[in-house]
Amino acid sequence: MNKFKKVALLLFLTCTLSTKATTQSQNQTQHNQRLKNPFHENMWSVYIQKKQPKLAFSIFANLVKKTKYAYKWLINFLHKTGNNKKLASMIPLIKAAFPDLLKNDPDTGFMVAYAIVRKNVIVNKMLMPIVYDNAAMDILLPLNKKFPSNQKVSGLLSTLYDLNNDPQNALAISEKYLNISVTKPTDFLEYFKNAARYLKLKNKNKALHAVKKCLDLQPKFLQGWILLATLHDQQGNTQEAINSCLRALELSGPNKAIEYMVIRLFFKLKKAQHRVSEFVMNKACFEKAVQFLRKKEHKKALEYIDKCLSEKTLNKQPAQKDMLKIKVLNNKNLKKI
């Protein structure tokens, strides 16, 4: 009986080991097939993780004649590695082999169009910005019509319209995208661009609305606050312009341009209140206020200027050596006399 049990146990162990060896062999075969099959979904990550981009490129380059997916992988590879010149040179091959690829795939179409407008042109060790190109427009326009909610396609297309000095069409593309797509945190830039476009078209009300939407999405966007201050200033909302400048200073830290803008706006506000165009104040008092401003004590700085002005708001006599005469010009810089 004991002998029978030993034989049975030996047969069981033999079968188990055989099955395990067979399973390991099958797994190894499947693994080898994955490595040899460039269409496997893990193939891209395998080569990227192993840091073998040249091997990945060589495989994709040899397969482009067989399937459009190889084209897509190759285009994605060239785009991610910034090889726009090589990608742009492949466009005739892509159109000849798979003409529908650029018409039905917005992501691929965007990468190809981007390669056209930005071909890694370096001047004085600096990468040149994108340039307007009709070939890129021929790709982007049909894609935008078919996929108006694609952020990359609409963003690049509207930017190209800007480069062609056509803010009207740029706004049409951008506004359509913003109206039909789900709002994304990154859309604050699109609203900011639209504000600049409306300003170029002299539609200040819509520009103001757009920049406010921008700041709702990204309250820490410095350029948005500066633009908001500029628009309020142009519309005569001086106090709102001052508030926007102070918010910008909180984000930027010491900034002479913004500090100067705050002072100019404050004197503009006082000009309207006192109905005068010239102020004379103690020079030391004024410089003290500027110091408060640069220490981020903004309210204190404005209060200090107000205090200086309350002592002497208008003096028609020539200014003394220790006095400062300031003339406020409409929507222009502060002028010291």
C-alpha positions in Angstrom: 0.0 0.0 0.0 2.8 2.3 0.9 4.5 1.4 -2.4 1.4 2.3 -4.3 1.2 5.7 -2.6 4.8 6.5 -3.5 4.2 5.7 -7.1 1.1 7.8 -7.2 2.9 10.7 -5.6 5.8 10.4 -8.0 3.3 10.5 -11.0 1.6 13.6 -9.6 4.8 15.5 -9.1 6.0 14.5 -12.6 2.7 15.8 -14.2 2.9 19.0 -12.1 6.4 19.8 -13.2 5.6 18.9 -16.8 2.6 21.2 -16.7 4.6 24.0 -15.1 7.4 23.6 -17.7 4.8 23.7 -20.5 3.2 26.9 -19.1 6.6 28.6 -18.7 7.5 27.6 -22.3 4.1 29.0 -23.6 4.6 32.2 -21.6 8.1 32.6 -23.0 6.8 32.0 -26.5 4.1 34.6 -26.1 6.7 37.1 -24.7 8.9 36.6 -27.7 6.0 37.0 -30.0 5.2 40.4 -28.3 8.7 41.6 -28.8 8.7 40.5 -32.5 5.2 41.8 -33.2 5.5 45.6 -33.5 1.7 45.9 -33.6 1.3 44.7 -30.0 -0.2 47.3 -27.8 2.8 47.1 -25.4 5.4 47.4 -28.0 5.8 51.2 -27.8 6.2 51.2 -24.1 8.7 48.3 -24.2 11.1 50.2 -26.4 10.5 53.5 -24.6 11.1 51.9 -21.2 14.2 50.2 -22.4 15.3 53.6 -23.8 15.7 52.3 -27.4 14.1 55.0 -29.5 16.4 54.3 -32.5 15.3 50.6 -32.5 11.6 51.7 -32.3 12.1 54.2 -35.1 13.8 51.6 -37.4 11.0 49.1 -36.9 8.3 51.7 -37.5 10.1 53.0 -40.6 10.2 49.5 -42.1 6.5 48.9 -41.5 5.0 52.1 -42.8 4.1 50.6 -46.1 2.0 47.8 -44.5 -0.4 49.6 -42.2 -1.6 53.1 -41.2 -1.1 52.3 -37.6 2.7 52.1 -38.2 2.4 55.6 -39.8 0.6 56.8 -36.7 3.2 55.4 -34.3 6.0 56.9 -36.4 4.3 60.3 -36.6 3.7 60.2 -32.8 7.4 59.3 -32.3 8.7 62.1 -34.5 6.4 64.6 -32.9 7.3 63.6 -29.3 11.0 63.8 -30.1 10.7 67.2 -31.8 11.8 65.9 -35.2 9.5 68.2 -37.1 11.7 68.4 -40.2 11.7 64.7 -40.7 8.0 64.5 -40.1 7.2 67.2 -42.6 9.3 65.4 -45.2 7.1 62.3 -44.9 3.8 64.1 -45.8 3.9 63.1 -49.5 4.4 59.4 -48.5 1.6 59.6 -45.9 -0.9 61.1 -48.4 0.0 58.6 -51.1 -0.3 55.5 -48.8 -3.2 56.5 -46.6 -4.8 59.7 -47.8 -7.7 59.4 -45.3 -5.4 59.3 -42.3 -5.0 63.1 -42.2 -8.8 63.6 -42.8 -10.2 61.4 -40.1 -7.7 61.5 -37.3 -7.5 64.9 -35.6 -4.5 64.1 -33.3 -2.4 62.8 -36.2 -3.5 65.7 -38.4 -2.5 68.2 -35.7 1.0 66.6 -35.4 1.6 66.8 -39.1 0.3 70.4 -39.4 2.4 71.4 -36.5 5.5 69.9 -38.2 4.7 72.0 -41.2 4.5 75.3 -39.4 7.4 74.6 -37.1 10.4 72.9 -38.7 13.0 73.5 -36.0 14.5 76.5 -37.8 17.2 77.9 -35.5 18.4 81.5 -35.8 21.0 82.9 -33.4 20.6 79.8 -31.2 16.9 80.4 -30.8 14.0 78.3 -32.1 11.9 80.3 -34.5 8.2 80.6 -33.7 5.6 78.9 -35.9 4.8 80.4 -39.2 1.6 80.6 -41.3 1.5 78.0 -44.0 -1.3 77.2 -46.5 -0.3 73.5 -46.4 -1.1 73.3 -42.7 -4.3 75.2 -43.2 -5.4 72.6 -45.8 -5.0 69.9 -43.2 -6.5 71.8 -40.2 -9.6 73.4 -41.8 -11.3 70.1 -42.8 -10.4 68.5 -39.4 -11.8 71.5 -37.5 -15.0 71.3 -39.4 -15.3 67.6 -38.6 -13.9 67.8 -35.0 -14.6 71.3 -33.8 -14.2 70.3 -30.1 -10.6 69.1 -30.6 -8.5 71.5 -28.5 -5.2 71.0 -30.3 -6.7 71.4 -33.8 -8.8 74.5 -33.0 -5.9 76.1 -31.0 -3.3 75.7 -33.8 -5.8 76.8 -36.4 -6.8 80.0 -34.5 -3.1 80.8 -33.9 -2.4 80.5 -37.6 -5.3 82.9 -38.3 -3.6 85.3 -35.8 -0.3 85.0 -37.7 -2.2 85.9 -40.9 -3.6 89.0 -39.2 -7.2 87.6 -39.2 -8.5 87.9 -35.6 -12.1 87.6 -36.8 -11.7 84.0 -38.1 -9.4 83.2 -35.1 -12.3 84.2 -32.8 -14.8 82.2 -34.8 -12.8 79.0 -34.4 -11.9 79.6 -30.7 -15.4 80.6 -29.6 -17.0 77.6 -31.3 -14.6 75.3 -29.5 -15.3 77.0 -26.1 -19.0 76.9 -26.6 -19.4 73.2 -27.6 -16.6 71.5 -25.5 -16.5 70.8 -21.8 -14.5 73.5 -20.0 -11.0 72.5 -19.2 -8.6 74.2 -16.7 -6.2 74.9 -19.6 -8.9 76.9 -21.5 -7.9 80.0 -19.6 -5.3 80.6 -22.2 -7.9 80.5 -25.0 -10.0 83.1 -23.2 -7.0 85.3 -22.8 -6.1 85.0 -26.5 -9.7 85.9 -27.3 -9.6 89.0 -25.1 -6.5 90.2 -27.0 -8.3 89.4 -30.3 -11.4 91.4 -29.3 -9.2 94.3 -28.2 -7.6 94.2 -31.6 -11.1 94.5 -33.1 -11.8 97.4 -30.7 -14.6 95.4 -29.0 -13.6 96.3 -25.4 -16.7 94.9 -23.8 -16.2 91.4 -25.1 -12.5 91.7 -24.4 -13.3 92.5 -20.8 -15.8 89.5 -20.6 -13.2 87.1 -22.0 -10.4 88.2 -19.7 -12.7 87.8 -16.7 -13.5 84.2 -17.8 -9.7 83.7 -18.1 -9.1 84.8 -14.6 -12.1 82.7 -13.3 -10.3 79.6 -14.5 -6.8 80.7 -13.5 -6.8 83.5 -10.8 -3.0 83.4 -10.6 -2.4 84.3 -14.2 -0.4 87.5 -14.1 -0.8 88.6 -17.7 -4.6 88.3 -17.3 -4.6 90.8 -14.4 -2.5 93.2 -16.4 -4.8 93.0 -19.3 -7.8 93.5 -17.1 -6.2 96.6 -15.6 -5.5 97.9 -19.1 -9.1 97.4 -20.2 -10.6 99.0 -17.1 -8.3 101.9 -17.6 -9.4 102.4 -21.2 -13.0 102.2 -20.2 -12.6 104.8 -17.4 -13.0 102.3 -14.5 -9.9 103.7 -12.7 -10.6 102.2 -9.3 -11.1 98.7 -10.8 -7.9 99.2 -12.8 -6.0 100.0 -9.6 -7.4 96.9 -7.9 -6.3 94.8 -10.8 -2.8 96.2 -10.8 -2.5 95.6 -7.1 -3.5 92.0 -7.6 -0.9 91.7 -10.4 1.7 93.1 -8.0 0.8 90.5 -5.4 1.6 87.8 -8.0 4.7 89.4 -9.6 6.5 90.8 -6.7 8.5 94.0 -7.3 7.8 95.2 -10.8 8.6 98.8 -11.8 6.3 98.8 -14.8 3.2 97.7 -12.8 4.2 100.0 -9.8 4.4 102.9 -12.2 1.0 102.0 -13.6 -0.5 101.9 -10.2 0.8 105.4 -9.4 -0.4 106.8 -12.7 -3.9 105.3 -12.2 -4.0 106.7 -8.7 -3.2 110.2 -9.8 -5.7 109.8 -12.6 -8.3 109.0 -10.0 -7.4 112.0 -7.9 -7.4 114.1 -11.0 -11.1 113.3 -11.5 -11.9 113.8 -7.9 -10.1 117.2 -7.6 -10.8 118.2 -11.2 -7.3 119.3 -11.7 -4.6 118.2 -14.1 -1.5 119.1 -12.0 -0.4 118.1 -8.5 2.4 119.4 -6.4 3.7 117.3 -3.5 6.7 116.9 -1.3 9.3 114.8 -3.2 10.4 112.9 -0.1 6.7 112.1 0.6 6.3 110.7 -2.8 9.5 108.6 -2.6 8.3 107.2 0.7 5.1 106.1 -0.9 7.0 104.3 -3.7 9.0 102.4 -1.0 5.8 101.2 0.5 4.6 100.1 -2.9 7.8 98.0 -3.5 7.5 96.4 -0.1 4.0 95.1 -1.2 2.3 97.5 1.2 0.1 98.7 -1.6 -2.8 100.1 0.3 -0.4 101.9 2.7 1.4 103.4 -0.3 -1.8 104.8 -1.8 -2.9 106.1 1.5 0.4 107.8 1.9 0.2 109.5 -1.5 -3.3 110.6 -0.6 -2.0 112.1 2.6 0.7 114.0 0.7 -1.9 115.4 -1.7 -4.2 116.4 1.0 -1.5 118.7 2.3 -1.2 120.5 -1.0 -3.2 119.4 -4.0 -2.6 122.3 -6.4 0.0 124.9 -6.6 0.1 127.4 -9.5 3.5 128.8 -8.3 6.7 127.3 -9.6 7.7 124.2 -7.7 10.4 124.5 -5.1 13.5 122.2 -5.0 12.0 119.9 -2.5 8.7 119.8 -4.3 7.5 117.6 -7.1 5.1 118.7 -9.8 3.1 116.0 -11.5 0.9 116.4 -14.6 -1.6 113.6 -15.4 -2.2 113.0 -19.1 -5.3 111.1 -20.3 -4.5 107.3 -20.8 -0.7 108.2 -20.9 2.2 108.0 -18.7 2.7 110.2 -15.6 4.7 113.3 -16.5 7.1 114.9 -14.0 7.9 118.5 -14.5 
